[in-house]
Each structure stands twice: as structure tokens, then as C-alpha cells.
Amino acid sequence: MMQHYIETKKEYDDCILFYRLGDFYEMFFEDAVLVSKTLELTLTGKACGLEERAPMCGIPFHAADGYINRLVSEGFKVAICEQVEDPKLAKGIVKREVIRVVTPGTNVSPESLDESTNSYIMSIVHLQNKIGISFADISTGDFFVTEVEDNKKLLDEINKIMPKEIICNDAFLVSSVDTEDIRNRLKICINALGPWYFEEDNCKNILLKHFRCLDITALGIEDFASGIIASGALLTYLYETQKVSLSQLTHISPYICSKYMLLDSSTRRNLELTYTLREKQKRGTLLWVLDKTKTAMGARTLRGYIEQPLIDQEEIIKRQDFVKELLNNSVDRDEVREYLSAIYDLERLLTKVSYKSANPRDLVALKNSLKMLPHIKNIISNFECQLVKELNENLDPLEDIADLIDQAIIEDPPLSSKEGGFIREGYDENIDKLKVAKTDGKNWLLELETTERERTGIKGLKVKYNKVFGYYFEVTNSYKDLVPEDYIRKQTLTGAERFTTPKLKELEDMILNAQDKLFALEYDAFCTVRDHIEASLVRIQKSAKSIAAIDAFASLAVVAERNRFVCPHINTKGVIDIKGGRHPVVEKMLSNGMFIDNDTYLDNKKDSINVITGPNMAGKS
């Protein structure tokens, strides 16, 4: 076992290796010392054939997520080496292999994710004439590619996107970019990868293979030569660390930087768009005022709109028209928001489906969410603006998926998908038959219990069960003199004895065999439903994006109504003319009536702003 551990650790030498042993994940040698200090765990030792015992520490496997999240938040990578065969069926040492590597940008644990914020991992490749950028959120399926000309624009994009992790080529590390500032001030983990990750042919091939295309032009990203390399490197890294199909990454979107207002990092911080300068909190920001969304997807979308302001007049007016229509149709808008409030985070539920980690309750949450879509689609179909028509076209009601889950899974299922009890009666004939056998088995046990009480005269005799000893008769010490000779002792307790008989053993085998078969059949049925949902990922993702946008615009309409905001007329003449302007955040932070509105007029040709700079006490006033 230790030999396998050492071989695996060599392969994942940049990671902390969580090595599954029974009910624990164990760490050895340097990993054990590091983890014991970081997580404040007890450091012990294990004999390993060396002169000294190997340092060792461990954590219960069922509590691993919390420990992994703490390590990853400190910037460590964690490789999870799992038992991949049933220990009961293993011949010799149980087979183990690394099933996933968790990094700051690939952690999809629900406890590690902020539901209102994307969790991006970014790939950067520095070439001679362009800088390729690609970023993805594997918890939602978002995947983007772009290019910039220089490091200043690159830093603007990093500050805008705020990835949890950056992977890059060596040229990025030796460029003029202050990587230490990125690490320390922005708290972003940076990992330089080997040159082969960024080989052009490899990058193109993995993109074509993943998206099942024959040519890169089919993806619409052929104009981003360096961006293609960044995207391919990112996809390679994700495959290596996640070891799943990444089916949630259904498309890659070109991201045109010139479509959005350029805000440098200093401007972005001082505007306090999504977090305050001092406290780093949401309260007191523009997002705090505008965010009245009902779904996690809508909250992330609205945050994206604020962090990436449009500069395309036509697109701005399309958004304004939708907000205006939602404002003028308050009854329909409020009804839509009622339905939105019942929708779970579809994007992150789909990632759990893609990772095969979705449980029966996740599928019920998905079903209940999808049941809201036909109602929302019906209401917004009455709206007339261009943007809502585009969103409605992509809003698939998905009634077939909701019906499938409804037919297969009961309304209030258990959490685990491997211990049965969640497939609806009538969905599968074989499952129904085994359920009857399981129920009859309980009746057989009750009959045997009654018979044995009468035969032995032991009034307190009971049939009980646990996973270690199976089924047994429990007899308290006050009745042990009445125990017949054909009873076979299984366990002695302080106040009781536990026995079995040939008849009880026979019933136990029948019941447990039926139960094992039932659990296996229910799990197979569950996997079939889950795989069917995975095959419909593209449809569900499109609907999720439409729902997110509808939620974000409905939030803006509600805020406009409550605060008496007006719709500005957009012009390209270089004129800003505001009558009775109010600062949305300052007004909210002050008591009612304290804020005094102001007019503002700025003109590129006539009136402009002059900034007077100079040291204190130099006469600026």
C-alpha cells in the first residue's frame, strides 16, 4: 500500500494527496506535516519499512469537503485518491486511483461557492504580438475566449473577471505584469504550466474533440489565434484535474473586449460597483442597490452587467426597452418574479449532473424548477420588445424532462442514491416486485418474533438489525435462563445477549438479497434518468440563461419603480445632460430626505471637467 502511495505522490507531487484508507483519507510524510499544521490536526506515525515511522494524519471521508475547502482556500491543490473497487471483492490490496484534483479555480463543492458570483479559472498565454485569454466557470458551464494587445488591458480583464486561479505559460511570469500583486492583493492563485500545454496543434485538437467539430471555424473563434491556444490549454488542464467528460461545457463564446466600457482596476475599485473599497462588502455598492433578483443565476448575470457596462448604443437600448416594458407591466412582472422565486440554481445543478454527483433531491429540485418555465414563457410571450423575443425563443419549457423526473423519483426522496427508497411506484416493474419482497420480509420477521416469544416464553424477545451483525434476537439478561439450546450466540452486551437461529439466518439471507438487488436496481434507474438529463444539457442551459436574464432585468424594473428612476436617452454626441440627478448609492445610505438632487451638464465641445492637482496647502481651493 505504501509503495502505491509513494508512486501516486510522485505523479501528483504539486498536490496534497488525500489517500483513502477505509473510512478515512490519510496523508503521509511532508503532506501530513503540512496538513496537520494548516488544519490543526493531530500528527501521528505509521510503520512503513523505514528506520523511522512515517508522519501521518487523517480525516473522516464523510467530512472531507470542509477540510478540502480550507486547504484550497489557502492556495493548495488536493488530489483525491479513492478506492475504485469494492473492498469485499478485492483480491489483495484494494485498487485505488486519483479521481479528481481540486484547485482554487475548479472547486465545485457547494460550500465553497458564492451563489451570486461566478467562480472562474483563467488561462493566459503571452505570445509576441497578442495575449490570449480564456476563462471558464465549470460550476455553471460558462466558457469564454478573447485577446488583448498589452499587459495594461490584460490587468483590466483580470480585475474585471477576478478568477480564482490563473494558469499561464512562462512568458507571462517573466513579462512586466506584477504577478506578486495579483497573488497578494487580488488573492489569485497562479500556476505556470509546461510548454506542451500551449502547443498550437494540441490546443486546436482538444477543442475540436471536445466540441465534436471538424474545423475551428465551426466554433466561431478562428480570429483569436492566441485565444485558441489559451482555451486549449485550459481545457487540457480541466480534463487532467477533473477526470470527467466536462459535458457542462457545451460551447465556447467569443468575448469582444471592445463591446464593453474599459475600466482600469483603480477606477473599478473606486466606483465600488460590487464591493466597497474598505470593508470589501456588498452593502454600499451599486450592486447592493440594484440586486433584487430572485435566483442565483439572475444575481450572477446582473453582477456581470454591472462589471461589464455595454458601450454599444443599440444593445443598450434593447435592454432599456425590456426594463421599460417590465416597468409598465407590473402585474405580469410580479407574477414572473413569483415563479422565479421557486427556481433553484439550474446551472450548478447541471454541473452536479455532469459530474455524476447529483442525488435524488437534486433531481427533484431540478424538476420543481423546470415546472415554472412554461408559466414564465406564457407570460413573457405577451411582451413586444426585441430582447424578450430573443430570450423567449431560447426558453424551452422542458416539460419532457420535468415529466421524466416526476415519473421516476418520489417527491421527498432520501439524500443518497445508493440506499434505495426513492423510485416512484409504477416506474419499474422489477423494482416494484422487490419492494413487495422487502415488505413481506418485514412481516416474516414479525411473525417469527411472535412465534419465538410463544415458544421460549421470553416476553421481551425482539428481532433487531444493524449493519455489522445483520438480523438477530436480542434477549435481556433477566430472560437468559430461558434461551433454548438451538439459539446461536452472536454478541454479548452489558445487559443483554444477541442470538441467531437457522430460520432467522434463512430469512436474513432472503431479505438482504432482495434489499441489495433493490438498491442496485433503483440506482441503475436513477443513473438512467440522470444520463437522460445530461443528454439534454444544451437545452437546459439555454433556458437557464434566458431565466437569468429575465430575472436580472425584472430586478432593474423593480428598483426603477421603487426609487423613481427614469430611463436616460442615449446619445453619441458627447453630451451628458442630467436634470435632478441622484446618486443611487449615496441616497440609499442617507436618511430619507437628506439627499439633494443636482443637475449636471458636460459637453465635449463646450463644458468639460478640469482636474486641479497639487500638494496639500498649495492653494487649490
Sequence and secondary structure as in RCSB ss.txt:
>XXXX:A:sequence
MMQHYIETKKEYDDCILFYRLGDFYEMFFEDAVLVSKTLELTLTGKACGLEERAPMCGIPFHAADGYINRLVSEG
FKVAICEQVEDPKLAKGIVKREVIRVVTPGTNVSPESLDESTNSYIMSIVHLQNKIGISFADISTGDFFVTEVED
NKKLLDEINKIMPKEIICNDAFLVSSVDTEDIRNRLKICINALGPWYFEEDNCKNILLKHFRCLDITALGIEDFA
SGIIASGALLTYLYETQKVSLSQLTHISPYICSKYMLLDSSTRRNLELTYTLREKQKRGTLLWVLDKTKTAMGAR
TLRGYIEQPLIDQEEIIKRQDFVKELLNNSVDRDEVREYLSAIYDLERLLTKVSYKSANPRDLVALKNSLKMLPH
IKNIISNFECQLVKELNENLDPLEDIADLIDQAIIEDPPLSSKEGGFIREGYDENIDKLKVAKTDGKNWLLELET
TERERTGIKGLKVKYNKVFGYYFEVTNSYKDLVPEDYIRKQTLTGAERFTTPKLKELEDMILNAQDKLFALEYDA
FCTVRDHIEASLVRIQKSAKSIAAIDAFASLAVVAERNRFVCPHINTKGVIDIKGGRHPVVEKMLSNGMFIDNDT
YLDNKKDSINVITGPNMAGKS
>XXXX:A:secstr
 HHHHHHHHHHTTTSEEEEEETTEEEEEHHHHHHHHHHHT   EEE  SSSS EEEEEEEGGGHHHHHHHHHHTT
  EEEEEE S TTT SSS  EEEEEEE TTT   GGG  TTS   EEEEEE SS EEEEEEETTTTEEEEEEESS
HHHHHHHHHHH  SEEEE HHHHTSSS HHHHHHTS  EEEE  GGGG HHHHHHHHHHHHT SSGGGGT TT H
HHHHHHHHHHHHHHHHH S  TT    EE  GGGB    HHHHHHHTSSS TTT  STTSHHHHH   SSHHHHH
HHHHHHHS B  HHHHHHHHHHHHHHHH HHHHHHHHHHHTT   HHHHHHHHHTT   HHHHHHHHHHHTTHHH
HHHHHTT  SHHHHHHHHH    HHHHHHHHHHB SS  S SSS   B TTS HHHHHHHHHHHHHHHHHHHHHH
HHHHHH  TT EEEEETTTEEEEEEEGGGGGG  TT EEEEE SSEEEEE HHHHHHHHHHHHHHHHHHHHHHHH
HHHHHHHHHHTHHHHHHHHHHHHHHHHHHHHHHHHHHHT       SSSEEEEEEE  HHHHHHS TT    EEE
EEESSS         TTSS  
